[in-house]
């Protein structure tokens, strides 16, 4: 029997979905909520030369180990702890170490392609898509990848034009038709965040009553 509640938050890279997820977590201030990021489930590329890794398409569904993500979300929702993978963006490899994540009443799952996978959608109680203008997403991604992931300006631009933008229109943008809620303007949309937080608080209270 399913014990947890799964909230899925999707959108383009740089759309503000992570900010929304963290803001919701901060507003709830509850030990009954945990967040899982799809990025942690990138497939391990340590078996191929580094130069080849950097040229891979990281915005295609095949770049992710969605089988493991589905399995672990299902386990959490049924009250089982998981060994959460740890991914290194700079080397495009998965660490041999994992992190133990305990099951919670509310699980917030965020990622670019989570609404593209029908198995993950089936697990979700609320499906959210963050709809932010592509130029804003690109600027945010450029700043983030340079500051946090050791990337050069040219490499970020080339990747955006060759894979990020095409994959957005092929896989990510179409997936918003599966969303229960579409949030414009990303993490700056405080009204939408308040509405979502209120709904989650209601679900938490309902769960406790049952």
Number of C-alpha atoms within 10 A of each C-alpha: 6 11 15 25 23 26 22 26 29 30 29 27 22 24 27 25 26 22 14 23 23 15 17 20 19 12 13 15 10 13 10 14 21 19 17 18 16 17 20 18 21 24 18 18 17 13 8 10 9 13 8 9 17 15 12 14 15 19 23 18 18 11 16 19 16 20 11 14 21 17 13 18 22 19 18 24 22 17 16 15 16 18 12 18 18 17 20 14 15 12 14 18 19 19 12 8 11 13 10 11 16 14 21 21 21 25 21 20 22 24 22 27 26 26 29 19 13 10 15 21 19 11 19 22 13 18 22 22 29 27 20 20 14 15 11 15 18 20 12 15 19 20 15 15 17 14 11 10 13 11 15 12 12 10 14 18 15 11 17 18 11 12 16 22 17 14 20 21 12 12 17 26 20 12 20 20 12 15 18 12 16 18 22 16 15 25 20 13 14 13 10 18 19 14 12 18 19 15 13 19 16 12 16 18 11 10 14 9 7 5
